[in-house]
């Protein structure tokens, strides 16, 4: 069905002392509608006017490729626009782009109305917003609804397609939902560009002389978004951390298939806050968690049909608490159409025995056949996907991606056979190479967005086997993750909270209202690590530069070694005091200070 509610793809942004004017570029259309935003009040309207007569033909303008909305910081509102893009490919005849560069433009013409402290804090908030906008993996289209699956779009009424892309978008995956809160009226529909974060790859490949398009789209949810160790588990509304909807689309002429998979954190209220240990303890809140569990899976069932919960975490050690809690809650809930399928990935696949994943595939083979996938010939739908696999590991990144790629590969083989382009068990080296590398790139992208580094175990995804080089690369990524999760993710979590509207800056912050950015750290946060580093430096400097080791020198070394040992021991025993904690969202911070009981 043809989409009649296209967004203006290219806009000319004219800026005057009192207004912003966003005019569709003649490169894209001949519309004379103009979005006018008052810089003083923030009021916006769409009018049919002649800008040449209003502003003059020589007025400078900035060419932009999408208006994402506005966000309020201390100094006032900021316009958020896309200034550079890269073409990914076409879906359903519409071009899909990846964001390459954005810009935030203040409504206020100066910061003279702010105190010096407010100016400093406003600069910090600007850096936060830019850091999220600069995350890789933001995608948009002026005509294709990236927030919905093919099966969903195929089942919608004609009235659905009369709405603007933003108003009909799936709010769970609308990455600029908060930015567009003041631009929801239909009059803005041709100007507001919906944005997703995740991964999009569109590829043209030939199989036995048949030219087909194979695409992979992942959409990250916005309702419980954050960094790897600060956002885990489920909230009271049934939203889970790192929720991602992944869709594999295969097209050959008018034939189209779609297969969806989901991932998300273990659906229990649990935390794993950084404390300087390599693997912090996972703590599950005490009490009965059936209600939130049921909310989550009822929503999943309503949207996707029956669910198989493929849980890849271990049944022993630090992960055992989560596995036993997940299993017990699933048993207590006893939801029809929800199957709990555990698979201890690390134990089963130890010593690089990834062939053991065939055990998991055998355990869910019946559901793979039963759920099927979406398939249509032109406008005729011949089959629908009636259920999905919800896959998780601890982070829902590395192990999860390996298993999802295996399930997607099986579906791809079925579709190729149904399309008549491939026989049973026929090998296609070029397609396999493309498939493996795209899924590995997908793993890296989703992992970078959540944990800060590329994924682990991508050597198996790319080559079909684990390698020693892959193990070394995993060790390097794990080390970087450790440093980021402990020492930089507090700022990143605050950035998510500002960008997504979890924290809204009140009027007068930093002046009449105290700024949470000014929350003072305990004096030990800086002093003890400084003493430790000084002691270590002087200890090794003495060893390197001493010409003899007299009794005095030895005592000097013992003194600094003792200082280093005492401070290091204190840091290890009080690791949470030395982590970079988020400063915003006071309720969440309060929860961080109280340690739930483990199951």
C-alpha positions in Angstrom: 0.0 0.0 0.0 1.4 3.4 -1.0 2.3 5.7 1.8 0.9 9.2 1.3 2.3 10.8 4.4 5.9 11.4 3.4 8.2 13.6 5.5 10.1 16.4 3.8 13.4 14.8 3.1 15.5 18.0 2.6 14.8 21.2 4.5 16.3 24.7 4.3 16.8 26.2 7.7 16.6 30.0 7.8 17.6 31.6 11.1 16.6 35.2 12.0 16.9 37.1 15.3 13.5 36.0 16.4 12.4 32.9 14.4 13.5 29.7 12.7 12.0 28.9 9.3 12.1 25.4 8.0 11.3 25.3 4.3 11.2 22.2 2.1 14.0 22.3 -0.4 13.2 22.5 -4.1 15.5 19.5 -4.5 12.8 17.3 -2.9 9.5 18.9 -3.6 7.7 22.2 -4.6 5.8 22.6 -1.4 5.4 26.2 -0.1 4.6 25.2 3.4 7.0 26.5 6.0 7.4 25.5 9.6 7.9 28.7 11.7 9.3 28.5 15.3 9.3 31.5 17.5 12.7 31.6 19.3 11.4 33.6 22.3 8.2 31.5 23.1 8.9 28.2 21.4 5.5 28.4 19.6 5.4 26.7 16.2 3.1 26.8 13.3 3.0 25.8 9.6 2.0 28.4 7.0 1.9 28.7 3.3 4.1 31.7 2.7 6.6 33.1 0.2 9.9 33.2 2.1 11.7 35.1 -0.6 9.3 38.1 -0.1 9.5 37.7 3.7 13.3 37.3 4.1 14.8 38.2 0.8 16.4 35.9 -1.8 19.9 36.3 -0.5 19.2 35.1 3.1 21.6 32.4 4.1 20.2 29.0 5.0 21.5 25.7 6.3 20.5 22.5 4.4 19.3 19.9 6.8 18.0 16.3 6.2 15.7 16.0 9.1 14.1 17.9 11.9 14.3 15.8 15.1 12.5 18.1 17.5 13.7 20.3 20.4 15.0 19.8 23.9 15.0 22.1 26.9 18.3 22.8 28.7 19.1 25.4 31.3 19.5 28.3 28.8 16.2 27.3 27.1 15.1 25.3 24.1 17.5 23.9 21.4 16.6 22.9 17.9 17.9 19.4 17.0 18.5 18.7 13.3 20.3 16.2 11.0 23.1 17.8 9.0 24.7 14.8 7.3 23.6 11.3 6.4 24.7 8.1 4.5 22.4 6.1 2.3 22.0 2.5 3.6 19.6 1.3 0.9 16.0 1.1 -0.2 13.1 -0.7 1.4 9.7 -0.8 -0.3 11.0 1.9 -2.7 12.0 4.3 0.1 15.5 5.3 0.9 16.9 4.5 4.4 19.6 6.7 5.8 22.0 6.5 8.7 22.7 9.7 10.7 26.2 10.9 10.3 26.1 14.3 11.9 23.6 16.4 13.9 23.5 19.9 15.3 21.8 21.4 18.3 21.0 25.1 17.9 19.9 27.3 20.8 16.7 29.3 20.6 18.2 31.9 23.0 20.6 34.3 21.2 22.9 34.6 24.2 23.5 33.2 27.7 23.6 36.6 29.4 20.5 35.7 31.4 22.4 32.9 33.1 24.8 32.9 36.1 28.3 31.6 35.5 27.4 28.4 37.3 24.4 27.9 35.0 26.5 28.5 31.9 28.9 25.8 33.1 26.1 23.4 33.8 24.4 24.2 30.5 27.6 23.3 28.7 27.6 19.9 30.5 24.0 19.2 29.4 24.9 20.2 25.8 27.7 17.7 25.9 25.3 15.0 27.2 22.8 15.6 24.4 25.6 15.6 21.8 27.0 12.4 23.2 23.7 10.5 22.6 23.2 12.1 19.1 26.8 10.9 18.2 26.1 7.3 19.2 26.5 5.1 16.1 23.4 3.4 14.7 20.7 6.1 14.3 18.5 5.6 11.2 15.6 7.4 9.5 13.5 7.4 6.4 11.2 10.0 4.9 8.8 7.3 3.7 9.3 3.9 5.3 8.1 3.3 8.8 11.2 1.8 10.5 9.5 1.4 13.9 7.1 -1.3 12.6 7.6 -4.7 11.2 6.5 -5.8 7.7 3.8 -8.0 9.2 2.5 -5.1 11.3 2.4 -2.8 8.3 0.7 -5.4 6.1 -2.2 -5.7 8.6 -2.9 -2.0 9.1 -6.0 -0.3 7.8 -5.9 2.4 5.1 -6.6 5.0 7.8 -3.4 4.1 9.5 -1.4 5.2 6.4 -3.1 8.6 6.3 -1.4 9.5 9.5 2.1 11.1 9.6 5.1 8.8 10.1 5.6 10.2 13.6 2.0 9.9 14.8 1.7 6.3 13.7 5.2 5.2 14.8 5.6 2.6 17.5 6.4 4.8 20.5 8.6 2.1 22.0 11.2 2.5 19.3 10.8 6.2 18.5 14.2 7.4 19.6 13.3 11.1 19.4 10.0 10.7 21.1 10.8 13.2 23.9 12.3 15.7 21.4 9.0 15.7 19.5 6.6 16.1 22.5 5.7 19.6 21.4 5.3 18.6 17.7 2.8 15.9 17.8 0.0 17.7 16.0 -0.7 16.5 12.5 0.2 19.9 11.0 3.8 19.2 11.8 3.7 15.7 10.3 5.5 16.6 7.0 8.4 18.2 8.9 9.0 15.8 11.9 11.5 13.0 11.1 11.1 9.8 13.2 14.4 8.3 14.3 15.3 4.8 15.5 18.5 3.6 17.1 19.8 0.1 16.5 21.0 -1.4 13.3 20.0 -1.4 9.6 21.7 -3.3 6.8 20.2 -3.7 3.3 22.0 -6.0 0.9 21.5 -7.2 -2.7 22.7 -10.7 -3.3 22.4 -13.2 -6.2 21.5 -16.9 -5.4 21.5 -19.3 -8.3 20.8 -16.5 -10.8 18.0 -15.0 -8.7 18.6 -11.4 -7.4 17.1 -10.9 -4.0 17.4 -8.3 -1.2 18.3 -9.5 2.3 17.9 -6.9 5.1 18.4 -6.9 8.8 16.7 -4.2 11.0 17.0 -3.9 14.8 15.2 -1.3 16.9 16.2 -0.5 20.5 13.5 0.3 22.9 13.4 3.7 24.7 11.3 2.8 27.8 14.1 1.4 29.9 17.3 2.6 28.2 20.7 3.2 29.7 24.1 1.8 30.2 25.1 -1.8 30.7 25.5 -1.9 34.5 23.2 1.0 35.6 20.1 -0.3 33.8 19.1 -4.0 34.2 16.0 -6.0 34.6 12.4 -4.9 34.5 10.4 -1.9 35.8 6.9 -1.8 37.3 5.3 -1.3 33.9 6.9 -4.4 32.5 9.6 -2.7 30.4 13.0 -4.4 30.3 16.5 -3.1 29.8 18.2 -3.5 26.4 14.9 -4.5 24.7 15.6 -4.9 21.0 13.2 -6.0 18.2 15.1 -7.6 15.3 13.6 -8.3 11.9 15.1 -10.2 9.0 13.5 -9.3 5.6 14.0 -11.2 2.4 12.6 -9.9 -0.9 12.5 -11.4 -4.4 10.4 -9.5 -6.8 6.9 -9.1 -5.3 7.7 -11.9 -2.8 8.5 -10.8 0.7 9.2 -12.6 4.0 9.8 -11.3 7.5 11.1 -13.0 10.6 11.2 -11.3 14.0 13.2 -12.0 17.1 13.3 -10.1 20.4 15.9 -9.7 23.2 15.7 -8.1 26.6 17.1 -8.3 30.1 16.1 -11.1 32.5 12.5 -10.0 33.3 13.0 -9.6 37.1 13.7 -6.5 39.1 17.5 -7.0 39.5 20.6 -4.8 39.7 24.3 -5.3 39.0 25.8 -1.9 39.9 29.5 -1.5 39.2 31.8 -1.8 42.3 35.2 -2.2 40.6 35.0 -6.0 40.6 35.2 -7.6 37.2 31.8 -9.2 37.5 29.7 -7.4 40.1 27.2 -9.5 42.1 23.7 -9.6 40.6 21.0 -8.8 43.2 17.3 -9.6 42.8 14.8 -7.5 44.7 12.9 -9.5 47.4 9.3 -10.3 46.9 6.9 -11.8 44.4 7.7 -10.6 40.8 4.9 -12.4 39.0 2.8 -9.2 38.3 5.5 -7.4 36.4 6.5 -10.7 34.7 3.0 -11.1 33.5 2.7 -7.5 32.3 5.8 -8.0 30.2 4.8 -11.3 28.6 1.2 -10.3 28.1 2.4 -7.4 26.1 4.8 -9.6 24.1 2.0 -12.1 23.4 -0.4 -9.4 22.3 2.2 -8.1 19.8 3.9 -11.2 18.6 1.9 -14.3 19.7 3.4 -17.1 21.7 6.8 -16.7 23.2 9.7 -19.1 23.8 12.0 -17.6 26.5 15.5 -18.7 25.5 17.6 -18.0 28.6 21.4 -18.5 28.0 22.7 -17.6 31.4 24.3 -20.2 33.7 22.6 -22.1 36.4 25.4 -21.7 38.9 27.7 -19.1 40.2 26.9 -15.4 40.0 24.4 -16.0 37.2 22.6 -18.8 39.1 20.6 -16.3 41.1 19.0 -14.9 38.0 18.4 -18.3 36.3 16.7 -19.7 39.4 14.6 -16.5 39.8 13.6 -16.5 36.2 12.7 -20.2 36.2 10.7 -19.9 39.5 8.8 -16.8 38.3 8.0 -18.4 34.9 6.7 -21.5 36.8 4.6 -19.4 39.2 3.1 -17.3 36.4 2.2 -20.3 34.3 1.3 -18.2 31.4 -0.3 -20.1 28.5 1.8 -19.7 25.3 5.0 -18.8 27.2 7.7 -21.5 27.3 10.8 -21.2 29.4 13.8 -22.8 27.6 17.1 -22.6 29.6 20.5 -23.3 28.0 23.7 -22.8 29.9 25.7 -21.4 27.1 29.1 -21.2 28.8 28.9 -24.7 30.2 27.6 -26.4 27.1 29.9 -24.6 24.7 33.0 -24.6 26.9 36.4 -25.5 25.2 35.1 -23.8 22.1 32.5 -26.6 21.5 30.0 -24.3 19.7 28.6 -27.3 17.9 26.6 -28.0 21.1 24.3 -25.2 20.1 22.6 -27.9 18.0 21.2 -29.2 21.3 19.3 -25.9 21.8 18.1 -25.8 18.2 16.7 -29.4 18.7 14.9 -28.3 21.9 13.0 -25.5 20.1 12.6 -27.2 16.7 8.9 -27.7 17.2 8.3 -24.0 17.9 10.5 -22.9 15.0 8.2 -24.8 12.7 5.0 -23.8 14.6 5.7 -20.1 14.7 6.9 -19.9 11.1 7.4 -16.5 9.5 5.6 -13.8 7.5 5.3 -14.4 3.8 3.5 -12.5 1.1 3.2 -12.5 -2.7 2.4 -9.0 -3.7 -0.6 -7.9 -1.5 -1.6 -11.5 -0.8 -0.4 -12.8 2.6 0.1 -16.5 2.6 1.4 -17.0 6.1 2.1 -15.1 9.3 4.5 -15.5 12.1 2.5 -16.7 15.1 5.1 -16.5 17.8 8.7 -15.4 18.5 11.8 -16.3 20.4 12.8 -14.0 23.2 16.5 -14.5 23.7 18.6 -13.2 26.6 21.9 -13.7 28.3 23.3 -11.5 31.1 23.8 -8.4 28.9 21.6 -9.6 25.9 24.6 -8.9 23.7 27.2 -11.6 22.9 25.6 -15.0 23.5 22.2 -13.6 22.5 23.5 -12.5 19.1 25.1 -15.9 18.4 21.9 -17.7 19.0 19.7 -15.2 17.2 21.9 -15.5 14.1 21.5 -19.2 14.1 17.7 -19.0 14.2 17.8 -16.3 11.5 20.0 -18.6 9.3 17.5 -21.5 9.6 14.6 -19.1 8.6 16.7 -17.9 5.6 17.2 -21.4 4.4 13.4 -22.1 4.6 12.6 -19.0 2.6 15.1 -19.7 -0.1 13.6 -23.1 -0.5 10.0 -21.7 -0.5 11.0 -19.1 -3.2 12.4 -21.9 -5.3 15.9 -20.5 -5.5 17.7 -23.1 -3.4 17.4 -26.8 -2.6 17.7 -28.5 0.8 21.1 -28.1 2.4 22.5 -26.3 -0.6 25.5 -24.1 0.3 25.8 -20.5 -1.0 29.3 -19.2 0.0 28.7 -15.6 -1.0 25.4 -15.4 0.8 26.9 -17.2 3.9 29.8 -14.8 4.0 27.5 -11.8 3.8 25.1 -13.2 6.3 27.8 -13.9 8.9 29.5 -10.6 8.6 26.3 -8.5 8.7 25.2 -10.4 11.9 28.6 -9.8 13.4 28.4 -6.1 12.5 24.9 -6.1 14.0 26.4 -7.5 17.2 29.1 -4.9 17.4 26.6 -2.0 16.9 24.1 -3.1 19.5 26.9 -3.8 21.9 28.5 -0.5 21.4 25.2 1.3 22.1 24.7 -0.5 25.4 28.1 -1.4 26.7 30.5 1.0 25.0 32.5 -1.7 23.0 31.9 -4.1 20.2 30.5 -7.5 20.9 32.3 -10.6 22.1 32.3 -13.9 20.3 31.9 -12.3 16.9 34.6 -14.6 15.5 32.1 -17.4 15.7 29.4 -15.3 14.0 31.8 -14.3 11.2 33.6 -17.7 10.6 31.4 -20.3 12.3 34.0 -21.3 14.8 35.8 -19.9 17.8 39.4 -18.8 17.3 42.3 -17.9 19.7 42.5 -14.5 18.0 38.9 -14.0 18.8 39.5 -14.9 22.4 42.3 -12.2 22.5 40.0 -9.6 20.9 37.3 -10.5 23.4 39.7 -10.0 26.3 40.6 -6.5 25.0 36.9 -5.5 24.6 36.1 -6.9 28.0 38.9 -4.7 29.5 37.6 -1.6 27.8 34.1 -2.4 28.9 35.3 -2.7 32.5 36.9 0.7 32.4 34.0 2.4 30.8 31.3 0.8 33.0 33.1 1.8 36.1 34.6 5.2 35.3 32.6 6.9 32.5 29.1 5.4 32.4 27.7 7.7 35.1 27.9 10.6 32.7 26.5 8.4 29.8 23.6 7.3 31.9 22.8 10.9 32.8 23.0 11.7 29.0 20.4 9.0 28.3 18.1 10.4 31.0 18.3 13.9 29.7 17.9 13.0 26.0 15.0 10.6 26.6 13.2 12.9 29.0 13.6 10.8 32.1 15.1 13.9 33.7 13.5 17.2 32.7 15.6 20.3 33.7 13.4 22.6 35.8 13.2 26.3 35.4 15.9 28.1 37.4 18.2 25.1 37.9 21.5 26.2 39.1 20.1 29.4 40.4 16.8 29.2 42.4 16.7 25.4 42.1 19.8 23.4 43.2 21.5 21.6 40.3 22.1 17.8 40.7 25.2 18.2 38.7 26.7 20.0 41.7 26.2 17.0 44.0 29.5 16.8 45.8 31.4 13.5 45.9 32.8 12.2 49.2 36.4 13.6 49.8 37.6 10.0 49.7 36.5 9.7 46.0 39.5 11.8 44.9 41.9 11.6 47.8 42.4 7.9 48.3 43.0 7.0 44.6 45.4 10.0 44.4 47.3 8.7 47.4 47.4 5.2 45.9 48.7 6.4 42.6 51.3 8.7 44.3 52.5 5.7 46.4 52.8 3.4 43.5 54.6 6.1 41.4 57.1 6.8 44.2 57.6 3.1 44.9 58.6 2.3 41.3 60.5 5.6 40.8 62.6 4.7 43.8 63.3 1.2 42.3 64.2 2.6 38.9 66.4 5.6 40.0 68.1 4.4 43.2 71.8 3.6 42.8 72.0 1.5 46.0 69.6 -0.1 48.3 70.7 1.1 51.7 68.5 0.4 54.8 67.0 3.9 54.4 66.0 3.1 50.8 64.5 -0.2 51.7 62.5 1.5 54.5 61.4 4.1 52.0 60.2 1.4 49.6 58.4 -0.4 52.4 56.7 2.8 53.5 55.2 3.5 50.1 54.4 -0.1 49.5 52.5 -0.1 52.7 50.6 3.0 51.8 49.8 1.5 48.4 48.6 -1.7 50.0 46.4 0.0 52.5 44.7 2.4 50.0 44.3 -0.4 47.4 42.6 -2.6 50.0 40.3 0.3 51.0 39.4 0.9 47.4 38.7 -2.8 46.8 36.5 -3.1 49.9 34.6 0.1 49.1 34.5 -0.2 45.3 31.1 1.5 44.9 32.4 4.7 46.4 34.9 5.1 43.5 32.6 4.4 40.6 31.3 7.2 38.3 27.7 7.3 39.4 24.9 9.1 37.6 23.9 12.4 39.2 20.4 12.8 37.8 17.1 11.0 38.5 17.3 11.1 42.3 14.9 8.2 42.8 17.1 5.9 40.8 20.1 7.1 42.7 18.4 6.4 46.0 17.7 2.9 44.9 21.4 2.4 44.0 22.4 3.0 47.6 20.2 0.2 49.0 21.4 -3.3 48.2 18.5 -5.8 47.6 18.6 -9.2 49.0 19.8 -12.0 46.8 17.6 -15.0 46.1 
